[in-house]
Amino acid sequence: MEDMLFYDRLQFAFTITFHYIFPQLTMGLSLIIVFYKGLYLRKKLEKYNDAAKFFMKIFAVNFTMGVITGIPMEFQFGTNWAKFSELTGGIIGQTLAMEGMFSFFLESSFLALFIFGEKLMGQKLHFLTGFLVFLGSWASGYFILATNAWMQHPVGYEILDNGKFVLENFSALFTNPWLLPAFLHNQMASVVTSSFVVASIGAFYILRNKNIEHGKLFLKTGVIFGLVSSLLVAFPTGDWNAKNVAKYQPASFAAMEGIFETEEAGAEIVLVGQPNMVEKKLDNKLAVPNILSFLTYQDWDKQIVGMDHFEAEELPDNIPALYYSYHIMVGLGTIFIGLMSLSAFFLWRKKIYTIKPLLWAIMFLVPFPYIANITGWYVAELGRQPFLVYGLLRTADGVSPTVSSGNTLFTLLGFVALYMLLGLLFLILVGKTIHQGPKHQTH
Amino acid sequence: MEIFWFLIIAVVLAMFFVLDGYDFGAGIIHLFYAKSEKDKEVVAKSAGLFWDSNEVWLVAAGGMLFMAFPTFYASVFSGFYLPLILVLWLIIFRAIGLEFRSQFNYQMWKDIWDKSFGVSSLLLALFFGIALGNIVRGVNLGVVEQGVSTHEAHFFFLPLWNSSFSPLTENPGVIDWFTLIIGFISVVTLTIHGANWIIIKTNASINSKLKNVIFKLNVTLLVLTIVSLVCWQIVNPKALSNFTEKPYLLIFPMLYLTGLIGLFFIKKFKKDNYGFICSTLLIIGGISSSLASLFPVLLPSINDVNESLSIYNTAASEYGLSVAIGWGIIGIILIFVYMIVQKRLMGGKIDHMDYGH
């Protein structure tokens, strides 16, 4: 049984991690595509339309990957987490079914029209289809976050004698205090990823001395979107989320911040350090006093409860992973703000196109927003442990009762192999599109 | 309320099989009949342009099943663990086949992805039929051994097959001779459907030949249908009792029969889409007849210990189901609006459609 839980969790973690490489780009990129298409409508400069169509090609590849790695996510609720599905399907089934109805149909219908219908529809309708694709992809994010918000902070439910959760108040699912901050934070983070992708392709073209006009446009767009979004990720949305964790999941908050002992008067913020789970302390700690209390409660001397305050079975089961995920996310977020501020400064001084080290940095930093997005989700998911529905349903009680660990290991290995192939093909395709450049017309 | 959601989900599932069915069928035609590069390209495109919006219907059906009948969703998805994961992998292989074949103009590359598309389409069609066969045959709910349930009454687990390949044992596997027959019916039906789609959507050189193919396959289908009805009686003697008790349900087998008879006149049809309408009737009739024969049961139990899963003992709460009707109706109206818009803009033959053209 122990094995079973481990393989189920590993398979879900692996498939969702791989899956989330794609939606985080499509959500942010659709916004940038709509922006380019809108600019084209106003200014009638061909380069804006080229940009919109070029990124739509990259979007389309990502969308396909998102669909084919997304179907396994929906299936896995039933295949690997049958008990969880049975007990909570009446509630999270609502938001998941709404995602299918209100966003997937919208996205997939209008994506085909956007890609194939420019000549058929005229520019204004083409802009509209692009906008609807954007709307669909953000709606999808909203419904997934609504589902996750309920698992993080359950509301509007009633528990029957047989352990089933039944819906008592539908609108509570959408007024959940966890939802809006998490949604905005997630969407801003996806804009960060997309901005870095756009800026990095721009930097690549400038450094290669190819497609210079488009390269400059991409770099400029990427830096401006990147600066705004990386600031918004941290404040107010990130801050708002951290306060929610402190309020609704204090045990997770203590674990992610690395506070082993309750600090009565003003908690320090840990910048660096490795959790030592044997001695229950941080090794090589580097911390700034009183900052955490101030950030969380706007009060320098407010008490923050540490992990010593909780029973072992209330604490997340992998504290180091949670702690590192959180610190990697925050650290990278800080670097993004720094780099984007610097780039924006040189963009304003019109020097950015000639500063090669900065262009190289922008180009090579592109994997890091992906890492920040994914570690951010690890914080949410590891922080919720050992529960599936926080405080109410334990992860160990959610697995499929009849599926053996051997079967799960078999399918896990299959997914690993298949996704390696997918990842390779994805890189080849995106690489080819970037190589052909925004001027390329498919016959 | 349960009946309402049962009907909605049945319609969505039928839509999935009608829509994605034609691109599965196109894959099978592609595998066996498309020989020239031009035909291969256009047949692949007739599926490639549409598969992702068609597969949304599967996702939607899954989501609604999860919401409306969570116990059924949990039971069936975990019970059919292995075949479902195999289906996922096949869906992935099919999609990459379609999306990647024309990315490089290099014969071996195209051949690899063509086979990936064709073979996974064939296997998926087979698996969907087998799945339907499993549902009408029923499973050992509660994993009863010697008269005692070893798990909760609504859970089960099926191996891919057992050594006897017989549906009449205590613990049948996913694949047995009965479900295989249903699987073959599904393959033949979807191949006909795909061929009809290619005739409507393309100017491929094989189109005139495909009408012959459809005719021959239809003869096969007639034979298989009769065989399956006999086998169904053997596997489950009460299989058709719903139809004798409620004769109005016979409308569903009539749909199937109309499609089947209609397709014998495929060579005489003046309009291309008559054939497609007939094969659509086949699919809708086949699925609806199967569901109607079980109703209100969703998954029969083959032991005497545990009762079958029905729409009543697996449904979510009354409140949840009724609140979902509100957004469900809005959603369905929107979906039909999208479909009409898409149809108007992307109707007609697709041979010359391309990025930005």
Interface residues (C-beta under 8 A of the other chain):
Chain A: K53 K57 V61 F63 T64 V67 I68 T69 G70 I71 P72 E74 F75 F77 G78 T79 N80 A82 K83 F84 S85 E86 L87 T88 G89 G90 I91 I92 G93 Q94 L96 A97 M98 E99 G100 M101 F102 F104 F105 L106 S108 S109 F110 L111 A112 L113 I115 F116 G117 E118 K119 L120 M121 V166 L167 E168 F170 S400 P401 T402 V403 S404 N407 T411 G414 L418 L421 L422 L425 I428 L429 K432 Q441 T442 H443
Chain B: L49 F50 D52 S53 E55 V56 L58 V59 A60 G62 G63 M64 F66 M67 A68 F69 P70 T71 Y73 A74 S75 V76 F77 S78 G79 Y81 L82 L84 I85 L88 W89 I91 I92 A95 I96 E99 F100 Q103 V143 H151 E152 H154 F155 F156 F157 A316 S317 Y319 G320 V323 A324 W327 G328 G331 I332 L334 I335 Y338 M339 V341 Q342 L345 M346 M353 D354 Y355 G356 H357
